[in-house]
Amino acid sequence: MATPGVPGFVASLYEMLTREDPAVLCWTADGLAFEIRDQTRLAATVLPRYFRHAKYPSFQRQLNYFGFKKWSKQRAPVCTYSCAWFSRDAPQHLSRVSRRPRPADDPKSLRTEKPVRCEPKGPTTFVLPTLLPSDGLATFDKDLDDLWQMLEFP
């Protein structure tokens, strides 16, 4: 189900809830959340039809990325998830379900679009020194510094 503005994961999840066996996953009675009733069958038979994997933990991770909250065991006897803009009776709001941005302190969010490349100044082969037990760390540190100086950073 490719709907403009609706993330693929969200569209696939909505379609799964519409088409798949309710014994595996289904909407709650009020349609504001959904229940996963059979995790094993979900991973083995349902997930591969909608995603490139059959891994339940990957599915859970995507739910978390999109802001779905898992209900406590006191609130629901089976695995139940909900999200503010994800409901059975309001598919027009699916485009409002979006992937949460990564926190600023997450090292993965600090990646640049273009990787930094190192180009050697001289020959492309390096000869690393062979350390003898008597050489110690001081010699190794100097040799490592020399190696770094042979590289040029743009």
N, C-alpha and C positions, 0 to 999 in steps of 0.2 A: 504494500500500500504506500505509494509515493504521493504524499500530500505536500504541496509547496509550503515552506516555512516550518514544517513539523520535522524534528530530528528523526532520523531513520530508526533509532532504537525505540523511541516513543511510539512511532507509527506501528512498528512491528509488535510491540507489547500490546497495543490496543487491538490490533488484528488477532493476536494470539487469544486474547480474552474473548473476542467475538466468535472465533471459529473452533477453538480447541475444546476437547472433552472437559466438562466442568468437574469431573473427578480428579483432573490433574491441576487445573487452575481456573478460578472463576471470580466474578465480581462479588462483593459483599451484597447483602440484601438491599442496602440503600444506594449502591453503585458508587460510593465515594472511596472505596478501597478494593483491593483484590487479595485473594487468598491463594497460596500455593499449597495444594492438598497432597501432592505426590511429587516430591523433589526428584526421586529416582526416575520416574517416567518423564518428567519435564526435561531432565538432562538427556535422557536416552532417546526420546522420540520427538519432542516438541522443539527444543532449542536448535537442533540441526536444520530444521525446516525454515527457520527465520534468521539464523546467524551462522557465521562461519566456524562455529565451535559447538561443543556439546558439554561445556563446563559450567556447572552451577555456580561456582565461586566467581567466574567472570561475569555471569549474569547479575549476581548480587552486586558486584563492583559497579556495573553500569547503573543499576538502580540507585546506588549511593551517589554516583557522579551527577545524576539528574535530580537529586534532592528528595528521593523517595525515603520515607521513614518507616522503619520496621516497628510494628506494634509490639508491646511487651506481652509476655505470656499470660500476665494477669488480665490484659485487655482482650486478647483473642487466643483461643485454644490452638489455632493453626497458624502457620507462618503468614502474616498479613502485612501488606505495604500500602501506604497512601502517599499522595502528593497533592498539594493544593489545587493545581490546575488539571489534574488527571482524574476524570470521572466518566462513568459509563454514559451518562445522559447529556454530556456537554463536549462532544468531540471538537467543536469549534474553538475550544480553549487549548487544544493540544500544542499549538505553536508557542504557547506561553511557558511550556515546560522546557527548560533549557539546562544545558550542562553547566554546573557550577564552575566558576573560575578557580584556578589553583591559588592557594595562599601565596602571598608575596615572598615568604621565607622558604617556600618549597624550592629546592635546587633545580627541579625540572622546569620550573616556571622562569628560571633565569637564562635559559638557553637562547642563544641568538639565532636568527633565521639562517645565517650563513656560518658554517663551522670555521673556526680559526685554523689556518693551515701553516705548517712549519716547512720551510724549504731550506735544505742545507746550502751553505755558502760554497762549499767546495765539493769534493767527491761525495758520492752518495753511499759509499761504504765506510763504516767506522770500525776502527780496531779498538776494542776495549782492553784496558790493561789487565793483565793477569795478576791478581793479588797474591802475594806470598804472605805467610803468617807474620813475618817480621814487618811488613809494610804498614799495617795499622789503618785506622780510619782516616787519618789526616791525608795520606796519599790518595785514598779512594775519593775523598771529598774534592781534592784538587783535580784529579782526573775527571770527575763528574762535572766540575765547573768548566774545564776545558772543552768537554763534549758539548755542553750547553752553549758555549761561545761559538761553536762551529755552526750552530743553527741560526737561521735568520727568521725573525717573526715579523710578518707584515703589519 
